[in-house]
Amino acid sequence: MKWAYSGFINGALCTALKEPLVGWNDCAAWSEVSNVVVEGEGTIDGSGDAWIASDLGNTRPYLLDLLYVNGLTVRGLKLRKPGFWTTVPIFCNNVRVEGLDIYTRGSNTDGVDPDSSWNVYIARNTIDTGDDCIAIKAGRDWSGIMVNISTTNVLVEENIFKAGHGVSC
């Protein structure tokens, strides 16, 4: 079984585990959260250099690991040096990611990664990454295939990409 580190800011909580435990998707039930806003003029620094150098692969922590949020807004922040991906709404609905200033370096340090989410708006962000600026995902590895939820209804506009791979699907 492979464990991953918790994000700096997290969304829902696992309220019941599957039996037997099989790996990444061991949660049978999640608490859902609604109307979450993470905003301000401050900086969230994940101190990711040590995580990237540690050779932990894809078990490194996300910066904003936001699961099962109905009505999510992330706006106006400077996000720096995540251990892995930066802003990751997973299984979220009605998502707005606006006005962020994202800076990452290192292997697989994406900027904004909506995963298995719907009704997503990504606009007016400045993204300077070591990998994908925006990566629209439909699950991760074998558990993504098992869950089988695609990200749908996404609008990406007016973003500035300084370094990175632009938009990947």
C-alpha positions as CSV (number, residue, x, y, z in Angstrom):
1,M,0.0,0.0,0.0
2,K,1.3,3.5,-0.9
3,W,0.4,6.4,1.4
4,A,0.6,10.1,0.4
5,Y,1.3,13.1,2.5
6,S,-1.6,15.5,3.4
7,G,-1.9,18.8,1.6
8,F,-1.2,22.1,3.3
9,I,-4.9,23.0,3.1
10,N,-7.4,20.1,2.6
11,G,-11.1,19.7,1.8
12,A,-13.4,16.9,2.9
13,L,-12.6,14.2,5.4
14,C,-12.7,10.5,5.0
15,T,-15.5,9.2,7.3
16,A,-15.3,5.5,6.5
17,L,-12.6,3.2,5.1
18,K,-13.1,0.4,2.5
19,E,-12.2,-3.1,3.5
20,P,-9.8,-4.5,2.6
21,L,-7.5,-1.4,2.1
22,V,-6.1,-1.4,-1.4
23,G,-4.1,1.8,-1.8
24,W,-4.8,5.4,-3.0
25,N,-8.7,5.3,-2.9
26,D,-9.4,3.6,0.4
27,C,-12.2,5.9,1.5
28,A,-15.7,4.5,1.3
29,A,-17.4,7.8,2.4
30,W,-16.4,11.4,2.5
31,S,-17.8,14.4,4.4
32,E,-18.7,17.0,1.9
33,V,-18.1,20.7,2.3
34,S,-19.9,23.7,0.7
35,N,-19.2,27.3,-0.1
36,V,-15.5,27.4,0.7
37,V,-13.5,30.5,-0.1
38,V,-9.7,30.7,0.2
39,E,-8.7,34.2,-0.7
40,G,-6.6,37.2,0.3
41,E,-3.5,39.1,-0.6
42,G,-1.1,36.8,1.3
43,T,1.4,34.1,0.3
44,I,1.2,30.4,1.0
45,D,4.6,28.9,0.7
46,G,4.8,25.1,0.7
47,S,8.6,24.9,1.2
48,G,8.5,22.3,-1.5
49,D,12.2,22.2,-2.3
50,A,12.9,19.6,0.4
51,W,9.9,17.5,-0.8
52,I,11.1,17.6,-4.4
53,A,14.6,16.6,-3.4
54,S,13.4,13.7,-1.3
55,D,12.6,11.4,-4.2
56,L,9.1,10.6,-2.9
57,G,7.6,10.6,-6.4
58,N,3.8,11.2,-6.5
59,T,3.4,10.8,-2.7
60,R,4.6,14.4,-2.2
61,P,1.9,16.7,-0.8
62,Y,-0.3,19.1,-2.8
63,L,-0.4,22.7,-1.6
64,L,-4.3,23.1,-1.8
65,D,-5.8,19.6,-1.7
66,L,-9.5,20.4,-2.0
67,L,-11.8,17.4,-2.1
68,Y,-15.6,17.2,-2.3
69,V,-16.3,20.9,-2.2
70,N,-19.6,22.2,-3.7
71,G,-19.0,25.9,-4.3
72,L,-15.2,26.5,-4.2
73,T,-13.4,29.8,-4.8
74,V,-9.7,30.2,-4.6
75,R,-8.7,33.8,-5.4
76,G,-6.1,36.5,-5.0
77,L,-3.3,34.5,-3.4
78,K,0.4,34.1,-4.1
79,L,1.1,30.3,-4.1
80,R,4.7,29.3,-3.9
81,K,6.8,26.1,-3.9
82,P,4.4,23.2,-3.4
83,G,5.7,19.7,-2.7
84,F,3.8,18.4,-5.7
85,W,0.8,20.0,-7.5
86,T,-0.4,23.5,-6.4
87,T,-4.2,24.0,-6.6
88,V,-6.1,20.7,-6.9
89,P,-9.9,20.6,-6.7
90,I,-11.0,17.0,-6.8
91,F,-14.6,15.9,-7.0
92,C,-15.7,19.5,-6.7
93,N,-18.6,21.4,-8.3
94,N,-18.9,25.1,-9.1
95,V,-15.2,25.9,-8.9
96,R,-13.6,29.4,-9.4
97,V,-9.8,29.8,-9.5
98,E,-9.1,33.5,-10.1
99,G,-6.3,36.0,-9.8
100,L,-3.7,33.6,-8.4
101,D,0.1,34.2,-8.8
102,I,1.6,30.7,-8.8
103,Y,5.3,30.0,-8.9
104,T,6.7,26.4,-8.8
105,R,9.9,24.6,-9.8
106,G,10.8,21.0,-9.9
107,S,9.5,17.8,-11.4
108,N,5.7,17.6,-11.7
109,T,4.8,20.8,-9.9
110,D,1.6,21.8,-11.8
111,G,-0.3,25.0,-11.2
112,V,-4.0,24.3,-11.3
113,D,-5.3,20.7,-11.7
114,P,-9.1,20.3,-11.6
115,D,-9.6,16.6,-11.3
116,S,-13.0,14.8,-11.7
117,S,-14.7,18.1,-11.2
118,W,-17.4,20.0,-13.0
119,N,-18.4,23.6,-13.7
120,V,-14.8,25.0,-13.4
121,Y,-13.8,28.6,-14.2
122,I,-10.0,29.4,-14.3
123,A,-9.2,33.0,-15.1
124,R,-6.8,35.9,-14.7
125,N,-4.0,33.8,-13.1
126,T,-0.3,34.2,-13.6
127,I,1.3,30.8,-13.6
128,D,5.1,30.1,-13.7
129,T,5.6,26.3,-13.2
130,G,8.1,23.5,-13.5
131,D,5.5,21.4,-15.3
132,D,1.8,21.9,-16.5
133,C,0.4,25.4,-15.9
134,I,-3.1,23.9,-16.0
135,A,-3.8,20.2,-16.2
136,I,-7.4,19.1,-16.6
137,K,-7.7,15.6,-15.2
138,A,-10.1,12.7,-15.1
139,G,-8.8,10.7,-12.1
140,R,-5.4,9.4,-11.2
141,D,-3.9,6.0,-12.1
142,W,-6.0,2.9,-11.5
143,S,-8.3,4.4,-9.0
144,G,-9.2,7.2,-11.5
145,I,-10.3,4.5,-13.9
146,M,-12.4,2.8,-11.1
147,V,-14.1,6.1,-10.1
148,N,-14.6,7.1,-13.7
149,I,-15.6,10.8,-13.3
150,S,-14.3,13.2,-16.0
151,T,-13.8,16.9,-15.5
152,T,-16.5,18.7,-17.5
153,N,-17.7,22.2,-18.3
154,V,-14.4,24.0,-17.9
155,L,-13.7,27.6,-19.0
156,V,-10.1,28.8,-19.1
157,E,-9.5,32.4,-20.0
158,E,-7.2,35.4,-19.7
159,N,-4.3,33.5,-17.9
160,I,-0.6,34.4,-18.3
161,F,1.8,31.4,-18.5
162,K,5.4,32.5,-17.9
163,A,6.9,29.0,-17.9
164,G,5.5,25.5,-18.1
165,H,3.5,23.4,-20.5
166,G,0.4,25.5,-20.9
167,V,-2.9,23.6,-20.7
168,S,-2.8,19.8,-20.7
169,C,-5.8,17.5,-20.7
